[in-house]
Amino acid sequence: MPGYDQTLQPFLWRAERLYPGREVVARTADGIERYTYREFGDACRRLANALDAAGIGEGDRVGTFCWNHHRHAETYFAAPNVGGQLHTINPLLPPEHVQYIVRNAADRVLFVDPSLLGALEAAYDEEAFASVERFVVVGDAVPETALEPVTDYDSFVGAHDAEYDWPELDEELPAGMCYTSGTTGKPKGVEYTQQMLWAHTMATLTPAGLGIDDSDVVMPVVPMFHVNAWGLPFSATAAGAKHVYPGPSPDPADLVSLVEEEGVTLSAGVPTVWLGILEFLEEHDADLSSLERIVVGGSAAPESLIRRYDELGVEVVHAWGMTEMSPIGTVAHLKEGLEGVPHEERYAKQAKQGLLVPGLEMRVVDDDGEEVPWNGEDFGELWVRGPWVTDRYFERPDATQQDFEGSWLKTGDIVTVDPEGYVQIVDRAGDVIKSGGEWISSVEVENAIMAHDAVAEATVIGVPHEKWGERPAAFVVPADDGVDRESLADELTSLIAEDYPDWWTPDAVELIAEIPKTATGKFDKKVVREEHADPELLAED
Ligand code: AMP
């Protein structure tokens, strides 16, 4: 037995001692803020003292309603390391979800960005927020607000000492919490223990994970309210890397200028972020030479995106994960022996969700619970387990029973695995289209359509059909409004017909202005179905 538990505490301690001058940088409403690990450590301890004084200790939840910035990073280390639990809340969720989440988590202190005060006020309800003893507005003053009692961050921590003896913690102690923003039903809470966060951090540092080291300058674009920004604040600190936080609602110009000015080597975000930057680059010159790799996940990285960044000299590291997995599960690195393969073959591998990260186990099972062969063709549901995968939802025995089988998390992702072990998501369990008894991967058809230059975004859903059960229909946002709609639809139809079995060709290709998105930026197929799944759309056959 090791003599000491696995917690987040040593990561900060080591970063301060080994890299006292390495920087933590944030874009804020007042411009760029920058300080060193030494000062970051002091700020964390000051905040720890303030949390102590507010009575926060083991078992207490500290909520955050914030964008990506250095103060948010301070809560990442202070709240768990005093023994409390960092609960990041997604401010883009509908107010009733925020209300449900605060009531369910019973947060005692809530940190909120000034720019998000309105969203929190919209969710506020005296009874649902009864557990909240204090709101802390991140800044040096409190704007006009109905929330109370309220204080500003600087006053909350200001008078406190930068000396603090971190308590010895049990690794089983809950240290973090995040709710899945599921498109159906109530959000489900996932708790992260100290040990889960420690293990996930260590896995991300390995080459088979994200391979972060002290030469890196890490810029998480993925929000810090979404599964701890994929763990990057912890990983960057553990590695001694420089942190760069892009602040509230960064646009492509903000992100590109941070890359140029701070020398970002690694960044991470959902595909739409990277597509937005590519569009920006069409109109503007930029120097992205420091940027070595971008981690793309949350939804599938289209092959076209991987190719275009490769041409810019930036490696796309395609990763898959879930809130329930802290979140990283697979990463699409090139396996030994594949380095020399032709570009197109390489892109095809990178467009898969990738290889399981060491430390995890997986199974792919069909409807009868039998494991499917790793032949790149047979589909099944992906099950995973491991040291950073939860085995339950917070206070939700019903959902726990549905989504877990012992230590296995049933991910709801339908995948194939090729003989080399690359996992490819072909659909979410509810999105896969069944036509005449045969499965169609909506994701593959979407990706093929999105690879077309004239297409900005596309989604494919099953539309009820009398004869076939369901038929695919595509909803496409053209890259340029002035496009000839009919000929684009025809072109996309023939494109699919060329490359896929004929029953995969969508019966309808509709051009629309926008694809509805979830609070985490994914296509909201539930809304697409509600708005567009009209059998009359489908061509007669
Ligand atoms: P969340 O818990 O909100 O992070 O959502 C997790 C889900 O997002 C997964 O179960 C997948 O369906 C989807 N997802 C995450 N990463 C990817 C990826 N690289 N490609 C396709 N889907 C992904």
Boltz pocket constraint, residues with backbone or C-beta under 6 A from the ligand:
constraints:
  - pocket:
      binder: B
      contacts: [[A, 180], [A, 181], [A, 227], [A, 296], [A, 297], [A, 298], [A, 299], [A, 300], [A, 301], [A, 318], [A, 319], [A, 320], [A, 321], [A, 322], [A, 323], [A, 324], [A, 327], [A, 353], [A, 411], [A, 412], [A, 413], [A, 425], [A, 427], [A, 428], [A, 520]]
      max_distance: 6.0
